């Protein structure tokens, strides 16, 4: 759902602020594209559905229900399949959330980003801290144990103490899942322009590292498992859907700008493709209406490209890349043969950043924090 009521100062996602949305037309196109791509993939069963955006909580529950009905009619959607909706606090009244639950949503991901009004204004958010608290409480009442919150850290001018306070406040409010994202100043955004123009101070790399380590320590002591670089869960409340990305499972992307990774068996394909749907909603709708889907680009992924994704995504998790998953993509050469041999991978193990054992290849506690700096060496070794 690519539409938002306003654009946040840090956002460079494929989002659109328009005077009015023809929801019936968008709904019909989402349903048709989902059906077309599911048939193309010849998938038999869907394990999870994730409504992302934009702001999917601006869509009506009827649209969500229509998409889920289409999925269930085209492939098997088990009764217990995880169905997540991303929501903003400004569009999450209790009655609206109850409508989403009745439509089939069973997990909510709320973008609160901060629990401080000054920070929220800087980020260009529509809601206040009080509205964020109210939204999370309403969501927990309807989706107990399955309400996640998003928080940003590393904001311009944010101190370590201020971050620790935000974290403490979030712990008092949250359910069993938290996603923490370091703010990235994206080119072309209002916030990046303010920092580059000197109106706001940029945080130092050391401060960002300290904030991240503080969060990991605090959340671990509160019973959260740090199961992915940016994600923390307790009581087993991991995001099934996001885990499927990190485990390099197949997925279908539906809607403007959505990405997918699947084998198009339905048209004679036998290799995994990377697909991207047309970005602009009006052009995307035109394509869906004329040909059943709005795929703008598709690329067959080579064995090496698939392995690069398996490695880059898998190492983001605490389980890492298992021998079984690696073997599924490349049975000819084991993880041990690639990264156990002398070279960059073994050096990173000796330095304490990585572990290669019977479970597979994964980062240590220290390695997970600096994964982006480890990957180039590992990818270089893989390419050789």
N, C-alpha and C positions, 0 to 999 in steps of 0.2 A: 504494500500500500504506500505509494510514493508521496502522498500529500501530507503537508503539515500546515498548521495555522500560522506559524511564523518560523523563520530560519534562525537557529541558534548561532551565536557569534563564532563558534568553533567548528561548525558543521560544514563538511564538503561532500556529504553523501548525495546520492541521486534523489534529491527531494524537491518538491514543487509547492509553492504557495500560490493558490489560484482563488479567484472570487467565488467560484462554485464548482462542485464536482458532480458530474452526471453519474451517480453511483450505480444506477441500474445498468448503464452501459459498461462501466468498469467491472461490475460483478459478472456480467455475461461473458466478458473477455477473460477474466480470471478463471471462470469455470471451463470455458472452451479450451484455453491453453493448458490447463491442468489435465483435462481429458486427453488432448492431443499428445502431450509429451508422455503421459503415463502409457498410452497405447504404443507410442514409438519405442519406449523402453521395454515394453512387454513385462514390466515388473508385476509380480504376483501379490506382494504384500508390502505395505508401507508401515514402518515402525514409528515414525514421528512426523508431525507437521508443525511448522514454525511460521507464524505470521509476523514478519518484520517490516521495517519501513525506512523513511517516513514515520508516520504515526498511525499504526493499525487500529488503535483504540478510537480513532475518528471514524472508522468504517462502522456500519451498523452491524449488530449481531446477525442480522439476516444475511449479510454478505458472507460472513464467516461460516454460517451454517450451510449456505449454498456451495461454497468451496469444499467443505468437508463432506457434504453429500455426494458431490461429484467424484471426489477421491474414493469414497467408499463404494460408489457404483462402478468405478473403472478398475480398481484394484481392491484387495482385501485391506480394510483398516480395522485392526483388532480393537476390541472394546477397551483394552488398557493402553492403547497407543498414546504417547505423550503429545499433547496439542498445546503449544505455547503461543501466547499473544504478547507482543511488546506493547507497553502502555505508557502514556505520560500522565502524571498526576492531575493535570488540568482536564483530562477527559476520562476520569475513572470514578464517576458517581457510583454508589452502591447498586442502584437499579441497573445502570449500564453494565457493570461487572456481572450482575446476576444474569443479564441477557446473554453475555458472552458465555457464561457457564452453561446456560440452557442450550446454547448453540453447539456446545461440544468442547469448548476450551477447558483444560484441566490444569494449566500452569500459567502463571503470569510473571512477566519480567518488566519491572517498573523502573523507568529511567529517572531516578531522583537527582543523581549527579552530585548534589551537595545538600547539606542541612543547614546552610548559612545563607541568609537573604542577600547579603552583599555579594557573595560569590555567585549566587544564582542570577543576580542582575548582570554581573560581568559576563556570565555565560550566555546571556540573552534568553534565559529560560522563562516560560510563561507563568510558572507556579512559584509559590512561596514555600519556605521550609514547613510551615504549619500545614499547608495543603499536601505536601509530600507525606508527612506523618499520617494525615487523615486517610490518604489514598492507600498507604501500605496497610494500615489497620483494617480498612474495609476489605482489601484484597485477602488478607490473612484470614478474615472471617469466612470468606467464600472459597478460598483455595488454601486451606491450612496445610502447612508443610511443603507447599508448592508455589510459594511466592518468592521471587528473586528480586534483588535490588541492584542497580548499577550506581557506582560512585566514581567520580573523577578525582585524581590527585595531581599535584605538580602544577597547580594553577598559578598564573602570574601573581607574585607577591605573597603566595601562601607559605607560611612557616611550618617547620616540623611540628611545633606545638599545636598550631591550628589544625593541622592534619590529624594529629593524635586525638584532638577533641572531636573532630568530625567522625572519626572512626569509632570512638567511644559512643557517640550519639547514635550512629548507625547500628552498633551492636545491641543497643537498648531497644531498637525498633525492629530489626530484621527478623526474617524467618530463618530458613536453613540453607539459603544460597545467596552469595554475594559475588558480584563481578566488579573488579577494580581495574580501571583503565587510566594509565598515565596520559595526561592531556598532550596531544600532538598538535603543534601549531601548523595547520595546513595552509599552504600557499593559497591566496585568494580569499581567505576568510577574514571577517572583520577583526577577530581577536589577534590574528597573526599581524595584521596591519598596525594595530595598536602597539604591539610589542616591538615590531620593527621600527615604528616611528618614535619609540622611546616613551610613549605614554604609560606603558605598563612594563614592569621588570620581568625578565625571563629567569626562571629558576635554574640554579647550577646543576650540572650532572651529578655531583656528589650529593646534593640535597635530594634529588629525585631518587637516587639509589637508597639513601637513608629512609626516605618515606616508604619505599617499597618493602624494605626489610622490616621496618616497624610494623607495617600492615601484616606481613607474613607471620611475624612473631605473635602479635596480638590475636590474630584470628586462629592461629594454631592453639594458643592457650585457651581460646574460647570453644575448642572442640571442632574447629573446621579443618577439613582435609584440603590441602592445597593441591587440587587434582589437575590444574592446568595453569599456565603462566598467569592468567588474569582471573581465574575462577576458583572459588572456595565453596565447599559444601559440607554440611554435617548431617548426621542421621541418614546417610545414603542418598541425599537429595541432588545427585549430580544431574546435569542437563543431558538427557539421552540424545537429544537432537544434535547439540553441539559436539558431543563425543563422537557422533557418527562422522562429522567433518574431520576431526583430529585423527580418527582411525581410518581415514581414507575410504569410507564406504561410498556407495553411489548415492547421489541426490539429484533431485529435479528442481530447477529454479523457475518459478512462475511469477510473471509480472514485470513491469518496466525495470530494466537494469539488473534483473536477477541472474545469478550464475548457477550453472549446473555441471555435474560430472556423472555421465552415465553412458552405457553402451546402447546405441539405437538399433536394437535387434529387429525392430519392426520394419526397418527399411534396408535390412541386409547387412547392417554394420556388425562388426565383431570386435572392435576396439573401443576403449573408453574415449569419450570426447569431452573437451571443455567447451561449454556453451555459455554465451552471454546474450540476454534478451535486449531488444532495442530500449535505449535509455528513456527517450522522451515519451510520456504517456499517450499523447494524441496519435503520434506515429505508431507506437506499439499497438494501440487499439485497432488502427487501420489495418495493420499487418495480421493481427489475430483474426479480424473479421474476414479478411480475404483468403488467408491460407491456414488458419487454425492455430498458428503460433507466431510469436514475434521474435524468433531467434535471429539476432543480427550477425553473430559470428560463431563459428564452430570449428574446432581444431582437434584432429586426432592426436592423442597424446602418445608419444613414443614410450618404450619401456623405461628409458632413462628419466624422462619427464615425470612419469608416474612414481618412480622411486624417489625422485627429488621431493615430490609432494608427500609421499609416505614418511620420509625422513624429517622434513621441515615441520610438518604438522604433528607427527607422532611424538617428537621430542619435546613438544609443548606440554605434554601430559606427564604426570608422575609415573605412569606405567611405561611410558616410552614406546619404542617400536618392538613388538614381540617377534620372536622367531617365526611364529605361525603367520603373522600378518605380512612380514617381509617375504616369506616363502610363497604366499598367495600371489604376490606380484612378480617375484623373481626366484623361482625354485632352483635355477641353474647355479646360483652363487649365494652362499649363506651370509648372514650378517657377520658371522665369525670370520669368514674368508675375506670379507671386504674390510672390516674395521678392527679385526683382531691381529691382522698382519702389521708389520712395521709401517709406520706412516702417521699422518695427522691424528687419526682416530685413537691410536694407541697412545700417542703423546698426550692427548687431552685426558685420557684415562689416568695416565701416570701423574698428571698435574692435579687430579682430583675433581675434574669437571664432569666426567662421564663414567658410567659403569657398563660393562658388557659381561653378562653372566647368563645363567640358564633361562632367566626371564626375558632377556633381549638386551637392547641398547637403550639406556635412559640417562637423563641428567641427574647429577647429585643435587642436594639442596642448594649448594653454592652455584652449580652449573645452570640451574633453571633461571636464575636471576640474570645471567649474562648469555642466554641462549643465542641471541642475534649475533654475538661476536664469535660464537663457536661454529655456527652453520657454514660460513664460507669455506673454512678448512675441510669440513666433512663433505660438503658438496664437491669440492675440488678433488678430494680423494675418490669419491664415488664416480665422478666423470672419468677419472683415469682408469 
